[in-house]
Amino acid sequence: MTQGARPDAARPDAARPDVIIVGAGIVGAACAHELAAHGLSVLVLDRAGIGTGTTAAGMGHLVVMDDPPAEFALSAWSRDLWLALAPRLQAKQAFVRCGTVWAAADEEEMAAARARQQVLQARGIACSMLDAAQLREVEPALREGLAGGMIVPDDAVVYAPTASAWLLEQPLGGRIAVRGDAEVIAIERHGVRLADGTTLAAGAVLLANGLAAPTLMPGLPLVPKKGHLLITDRYPGVVRHQILELGYIKSAHQTSGTSVAFNVQPRPTGQLLIGSSRQFDTTDPAVEPAVLARMLRRAAEFMPGLPDLNALRAWTGFRPSTLDGLPLIGPALPGSSPHPNTWLAVGHEGLGVTTALGTAKLIAAQMLGQAAAIDPTPYLPARCLDNGSAAHG
């Protein structure tokens, strides 16, 4: 399919979906929802069900990030799409417009916060500075002595696994079918092949399966970033906003080693979700006590009362990251996949939930030859792929 052609335009067939989406996480679900909203028939395949994997392991923070500019464009647009969608969501999607507080430990970080606040405000994002007293007023559990911070009131949180299911369940102009027990082991000329030997044809194939995508398109430049999270018992009101230290941005952009940064989120249940860590060069899913302890020590530097809370569970997940930190959203290059109409929506690192709705609109616009609200160029797979980088699977 050339860019802009309807996937099933050449061979209309009720038994053959317009698009097969591999991956039923938040990105795949959002893409299915958007494509079906445009009248396409979509079959979503996943080996482990809806909203599992990276989607289930993350925090579900809907946050505007502003470096580089392309990250800002996608995250700000997509967050606005979430805010527009929120009134339709149900209680089990746990959407809360809690806002984000960025805490500054010292005057150097306050200066960075002021600069960031000016940039965000100039780009139309509501945000304001907090001095030391105001920071303690909005979040009394933070320690004394912090220099202040910045608040972004329209940031939110959502429970991504149930949000994924909701997106797939909505009645739309097209139709969505889901198979949560279907492991795709190869892309083929006309569709995909499953582990049980079944072959399924489709007008287009969209990979939205994160770190598993290179098993179907070897050579995709995706790197796993392991992260730890911990959830506490119920402590309603202890934390009111998602709180991050200003150093979180530096940690998120690190490209080697192990880093930790203070990040705590209030859940609607009253529980606290505590992060975060980033590790490279490991695919071992085990919780590592040393890394977890380092992460919690860092959190306690900002919230001295945290060690007194009862922890219920810790777990890990893997963020699918690209070399330049931007996702791959758009058509695979000709010759890089056996199916000529292969598309990619992978590599969102820690912003998959935030940017899922924007990613879906970019995919739909490109597939259907329509204009999108933002320039798709920075996210196109062509920027880091060539005809020899991905062998036929």
C-alpha positions as CSV (number, residue, x, y, z in Angstrom):
1,M,0.0,0.0,0.0
2,T,1.3,3.4,-0.8
3,Q,1.0,6.0,1.9
4,G,-2.5,7.5,1.8
5,A,-4.2,4.5,0.2
6,R,-7.1,2.8,2.1
7,P,-5.8,-0.6,3.2
8,D,-8.6,-2.6,1.7
9,A,-9.2,-0.5,-1.4
10,A,-7.8,-3.1,-3.8
11,R,-9.4,-6.3,-2.4
12,P,-12.6,-5.7,-0.4
13,D,-13.3,-8.9,1.6
14,A,-15.5,-9.1,4.7
15,A,-13.4,-12.0,6.1
16,R,-10.2,-10.1,5.6
17,P,-9.7,-7.1,7.9
18,D,-8.3,-3.9,6.6
19,V,-5.7,-3.9,9.3
20,I,-4.2,-6.4,11.6
21,I,-2.7,-4.8,14.7
22,V,-0.1,-6.9,16.6
23,G,-0.3,-5.8,20.2
24,A,-3.3,-5.1,22.5
25,G,-1.6,-2.6,24.8
26,I,-2.6,1.0,25.1
27,V,-0.9,2.0,21.8
28,G,-2.4,-0.9,19.8
29,A,-5.9,-0.3,21.4
30,A,-5.8,3.4,20.6
31,C,-4.8,2.7,17.0
32,A,-7.6,0.1,16.6
33,H,-10.1,2.6,18.0
34,E,-9.0,5.4,15.8
35,L,-8.9,3.3,12.6
36,A,-12.3,1.8,13.3
37,A,-13.6,5.3,13.9
38,H,-12.7,6.0,10.3
39,G,-14.7,3.0,9.1
40,L,-11.9,0.4,8.8
41,S,-12.2,-3.2,10.0
42,V,-9.4,-4.1,12.5
43,L,-8.2,-7.4,14.0
44,V,-6.1,-7.0,17.1
45,L,-3.8,-9.9,18.0
46,D,-2.0,-10.4,21.3
47,R,-0.4,-13.4,22.9
48,A,-1.3,-12.5,26.4
49,G,-4.6,-10.5,26.4
50,I,-5.5,-6.8,26.5
51,G,-3.4,-4.3,28.3
52,T,-0.7,-6.6,29.5
53,G,3.0,-6.2,29.2
54,T,4.4,-2.7,29.3
55,T,0.9,-1.2,29.6
56,A,0.2,-3.0,32.8
57,A,3.6,-2.3,34.3
58,G,3.6,1.5,34.0
59,M,2.2,4.3,36.0
60,G,-0.3,5.7,33.5
61,H,0.8,9.3,34.0
62,L,-0.5,11.6,31.3
63,V,2.2,14.3,31.2
64,V,3.5,17.0,28.9
65,M,7.2,16.6,28.3
66,D,9.0,19.3,26.3
67,D,12.4,18.2,25.3
68,P,13.0,17.7,22.4
69,P,10.3,19.8,20.6
70,A,8.9,16.8,18.8
71,E,8.3,15.1,22.2
72,F,6.4,18.2,23.3
73,A,4.3,18.3,20.2
74,L,3.1,14.7,20.5
75,S,2.7,14.6,24.3
76,A,0.9,17.9,24.5
77,W,-1.5,17.1,21.7
78,S,-2.1,13.6,23.0
79,R,-2.7,14.8,26.6
80,D,-5.4,17.2,25.2
81,L,-7.0,14.2,23.4
82,W,-7.1,12.4,26.8
83,L,-8.7,15.4,28.5
84,A,-11.3,15.5,25.8
85,L,-12.0,11.8,26.1
86,A,-12.1,11.7,29.9
87,P,-15.8,12.6,30.3
88,R,-16.7,9.4,28.5
89,L,-14.5,7.1,30.6
90,Q,-15.9,5.0,33.4
91,A,-14.8,4.7,37.0
92,K,-12.7,1.6,36.3
93,Q,-10.5,3.6,34.0
94,A,-9.5,5.6,37.1
95,F,-8.9,8.8,35.2
96,V,-8.0,11.6,37.6
97,R,-6.9,15.1,36.6
98,C,-4.5,15.3,39.5
99,G,-1.9,17.6,37.9
100,T,1.8,17.3,38.1
101,V,4.1,19.0,40.7
102,W,7.7,19.2,39.7
103,A,9.8,19.6,42.9
104,A,13.0,21.6,42.9
105,A,15.6,20.6,45.4
106,D,17.7,23.8,45.2
107,E,18.0,27.2,43.5
108,E,19.7,25.7,40.4
109,E,16.7,23.4,39.9
110,M,14.4,26.4,40.5
111,A,16.1,28.3,37.8
112,A,15.6,25.3,35.5
113,A,11.9,25.2,36.5
114,R,11.4,28.8,35.8
115,A,12.9,28.4,32.3
116,R,10.8,25.4,31.7
117,Q,7.7,27.1,32.9
118,Q,8.2,30.0,30.6
119,V,8.7,27.7,27.6
120,L,5.5,25.7,28.5
121,Q,3.5,28.8,29.1
122,A,4.6,30.3,25.8
123,R,3.4,27.1,24.1
124,G,-0.1,27.4,25.7
125,I,0.4,24.9,28.6
126,A,-1.2,26.0,31.9
127,C,1.5,26.0,34.5
128,S,2.8,28.2,37.4
129,M,5.7,28.4,39.8
130,L,5.5,27.5,43.4
131,D,7.8,29.0,46.1
132,A,9.0,26.9,49.0
133,A,6.0,27.7,51.1
134,Q,3.5,27.1,48.3
135,L,5.1,23.8,47.5
136,R,4.6,22.6,51.1
137,E,1.1,23.9,51.1
138,V,0.1,21.9,48.0
139,E,2.0,18.8,49.1
140,P,2.6,18.8,52.9
141,A,4.3,15.4,52.9
142,L,7.3,16.9,51.1
143,R,10.3,17.7,53.3
144,E,11.1,21.2,54.4
145,G,14.0,22.9,52.7
146,L,13.0,22.3,49.1
147,A,13.4,25.4,47.0
148,G,10.0,25.3,45.4
149,G,8.7,23.9,42.1
150,M,6.3,24.1,39.2
151,I,2.7,22.8,38.9
152,V,1.0,21.7,35.7
153,P,-2.6,21.4,36.7
154,D,-4.0,19.7,33.6
155,D,-1.8,16.6,33.7
156,A,-3.6,13.4,34.7
157,V,-3.4,9.7,35.4
158,V,-5.4,6.8,34.0
159,Y,-5.4,3.1,34.6
160,A,-4.1,2.0,31.2
161,P,-5.1,-1.7,31.1
162,T,-8.8,-0.9,31.5
163,A,-8.5,2.1,29.3
164,S,-7.1,-0.2,26.6
165,A,-10.1,-2.5,27.0
166,W,-12.5,0.4,26.9
167,L,-11.0,1.7,23.6
168,L,-11.5,-1.7,22.0
169,E,-15.1,-2.1,23.2
170,Q,-16.6,1.1,21.9
171,P,-19.1,0.9,19.0
172,L,-17.6,2.7,16.0
173,G,-18.1,3.1,12.3
174,G,-15.8,0.2,11.5
175,R,-15.4,-3.0,13.5
176,I,-12.8,-4.3,15.9
177,A,-12.2,-7.9,16.6
178,V,-9.7,-9.0,19.3
179,R,-7.9,-12.3,19.9
180,G,-6.0,-12.3,23.1
181,D,-4.5,-15.7,22.7
182,A,-2.9,-15.3,19.3
183,E,0.9,-15.2,19.1
184,V,2.2,-13.7,15.8
185,I,5.4,-15.4,14.9
186,A,5.9,-14.0,11.4
187,I,4.8,-11.3,9.0
188,E,4.0,-12.7,5.5
189,R,3.3,-11.4,2.1
190,H,-0.4,-11.1,2.6
191,G,-0.7,-11.0,6.4
192,V,0.7,-12.8,9.5
193,R,1.4,-16.3,10.6
194,L,0.4,-17.4,14.1
195,A,2.2,-19.9,16.4
196,D,-0.4,-22.5,15.8
197,G,0.3,-22.4,12.1
198,T,-2.7,-20.3,11.1
199,T,-2.2,-17.6,8.5
200,L,-4.3,-14.5,8.5
201,A,-4.6,-12.1,5.6
202,A,-5.0,-8.3,5.9
203,G,-4.7,-5.2,3.9
204,A,-2.1,-3.8,6.2
205,V,-0.2,-4.9,9.3
206,L,0.6,-2.5,12.1
207,L,3.2,-3.5,14.8
208,A,2.2,-2.0,18.1
209,N,3.9,-4.7,20.3
210,G,6.7,-2.8,21.7
211,L,9.9,-4.7,22.5
212,A,8.5,-7.8,20.7
213,A,8.4,-6.0,17.4
214,P,12.0,-6.8,16.4
215,T,11.1,-10.5,16.5
216,L,8.9,-9.8,13.5
217,M,11.1,-7.2,11.9
218,P,14.7,-7.9,12.9
219,G,16.8,-4.8,13.0
220,L,14.3,-2.4,14.5
221,P,16.3,-0.1,16.7
222,L,14.6,-0.7,20.0
223,V,16.3,-0.8,23.4
224,P,14.7,-2.1,26.6
225,K,14.9,0.2,29.7
226,K,14.0,-1.7,32.8
227,G,12.1,0.1,35.5
228,H,10.9,-0.7,39.1
229,L,7.7,0.4,40.7
230,L,6.2,-0.1,44.2
231,I,2.7,0.3,45.5
232,T,1.7,1.0,49.1
233,D,-1.3,0.3,51.2
234,R,-4.1,2.9,51.3
235,Y,-3.2,6.3,52.6
236,P,-5.8,8.7,51.3
237,G,-4.8,12.3,51.1
238,V,-1.1,11.8,51.8
239,V,-0.2,12.9,48.2
240,R,-2.5,15.0,46.1
241,H,-0.7,15.4,42.8
242,Q,1.7,13.3,40.8
243,I,5.1,14.5,42.1
244,L,8.4,14.3,40.3
245,E,11.8,15.8,41.0
246,L,13.2,18.1,38.4
247,G,16.0,15.5,38.0
248,Y,13.5,13.0,36.6
249,I,13.9,14.5,33.1
250,K,17.7,13.9,33.2
251,S,17.1,10.4,34.4
252,A,14.6,9.7,31.6
253,H,17.0,10.8,28.9
254,Q,20.0,8.8,30.3
255,T,21.4,6.3,27.7
256,S,23.5,4.0,29.9
257,G,23.9,2.8,33.5
258,T,21.3,2.8,36.2
259,S,19.5,5.9,37.4
260,V,16.7,6.6,39.9
261,A,14.5,9.6,40.4
262,F,11.7,10.5,42.8
263,N,8.3,10.0,41.3
264,V,5.1,9.3,43.4
265,Q,1.5,9.1,42.2
266,P,-1.7,9.1,44.2
267,R,-4.1,6.4,43.0
268,P,-7.9,6.8,43.3
269,T,-7.8,3.9,45.8
270,G,-5.7,6.0,48.2
271,Q,-2.6,3.9,47.4
272,L,0.7,5.5,46.4
273,L,2.6,4.3,43.4
274,I,6.3,5.0,43.9
275,G,9.1,5.2,41.2
276,S,11.2,5.3,39.3
277,S,14.3,3.6,38.0
278,R,15.9,3.0,34.6
279,Q,18.4,0.3,33.7
280,F,20.1,-0.7,30.5
281,D,21.7,-3.9,29.4
282,T,19.3,-6.3,31.1
283,T,16.2,-8.2,30.2
284,D,15.8,-10.0,33.5
285,P,12.4,-9.1,34.9
286,A,13.3,-10.0,38.5
287,V,12.9,-7.2,41.1
288,E,16.4,-6.2,42.2
289,P,16.6,-5.4,45.9
290,A,19.6,-3.1,45.5
291,V,17.9,-1.0,42.7
292,L,14.6,-0.9,44.6
293,A,16.3,0.2,47.8
294,R,18.2,2.9,45.9
295,M,14.9,4.1,44.4
296,L,13.1,4.2,47.7
297,R,16.0,6.0,49.4
298,R,15.8,8.7,46.7
299,A,12.0,9.0,47.3
300,A,12.5,9.3,51.0
301,E,14.9,12.3,50.5
302,F,11.8,14.2,49.2
303,M,9.1,12.5,51.4
304,P,10.6,11.6,54.7
305,G,7.4,9.8,55.8
306,L,7.5,7.2,53.0
307,P,9.6,4.6,55.0
308,D,6.8,4.5,57.5
309,L,4.2,3.4,54.9
310,N,3.3,-0.2,54.3
311,A,4.4,-1.5,50.9
312,L,2.3,-4.1,49.3
313,R,4.1,-5.1,46.1
314,A,7.0,-4.2,43.8
315,W,7.4,-5.2,40.1
316,T,9.3,-4.3,37.0
317,G,8.6,-3.5,33.4
318,F,10.6,-2.7,30.3
319,R,10.2,0.5,28.3
320,P,10.8,0.2,24.6
321,S,13.1,3.0,23.7
322,T,14.6,4.2,20.4
323,L,18.1,5.6,20.0
324,D,16.9,9.2,19.6
325,G,14.1,9.0,22.2
326,L,11.3,9.4,19.8
327,P,8.8,6.7,18.8
328,L,8.6,5.0,15.4
329,I,5.2,6.0,14.0
330,G,4.5,5.5,10.3
331,P,5.1,3.2,7.4
332,A,8.0,0.7,7.3
333,L,10.3,1.3,4.4
334,P,9.6,-0.7,1.3
335,G,11.5,-4.0,1.4
336,S,11.9,-4.0,5.2
337,S,9.0,-6.4,5.7
338,P,7.5,-9.2,3.7
339,H,4.1,-7.5,3.8
340,P,4.3,-4.4,1.6
341,N,1.8,-2.5,3.8
342,T,3.6,-2.8,7.2
343,W,3.3,0.1,9.7
344,L,5.0,0.8,13.0
345,A,3.7,2.3,16.3
346,V,6.5,1.4,18.7
347,G,9.3,2.8,20.8
348,H,7.4,5.2,23.1
349,E,9.7,4.6,26.1
350,G,7.9,5.9,29.2
351,L,5.3,8.0,27.3
352,G,3.3,5.3,25.6
353,V,0.1,5.9,27.7
354,T,0.4,9.7,27.3
355,T,1.0,9.6,23.6
356,A,-1.2,6.7,22.6
357,L,-4.1,8.8,21.3
358,G,-1.9,11.1,19.3
359,T,0.0,8.1,17.9
360,A,-3.3,6.6,16.8
361,K,-4.3,9.8,15.0
362,L,-0.9,10.0,13.3
363,I,-1.2,6.4,12.0
364,A,-4.8,6.9,10.8
365,A,-3.9,10.1,9.0
366,Q,-1.0,8.6,7.2
367,M,-2.9,5.4,6.3
368,L,-5.8,7.4,4.9
369,G,-3.8,10.2,3.3
370,Q,-5.2,12.9,5.6
371,A,-3.6,15.8,7.3
372,A,-2.7,15.5,11.0
373,A,-2.7,18.1,13.7
374,I,1.1,17.9,14.1
375,D,3.9,17.2,11.6
376,P,4.5,13.4,11.5
377,T,8.0,13.7,10.1
378,P,10.0,13.5,13.4
379,Y,8.5,10.1,14.2
380,L,8.7,8.4,10.8
381,P,10.6,5.1,10.9
382,A,12.5,6.2,7.8
383,R,14.7,8.4,10.0
384,C,16.5,5.5,11.5
385,L,15.8,2.6,9.1
386,D,17.2,1.7,5.7
387,N,16.4,-1.1,3.4
388,G,19.1,-3.3,4.9
389,S,18.3,-2.7,8.5
390,A,15.4,-5.0,8.9
391,A,15.4,-8.4,7.4
392,H,12.3,-10.3,6.3
393,G,10.8,-12.2,9.2
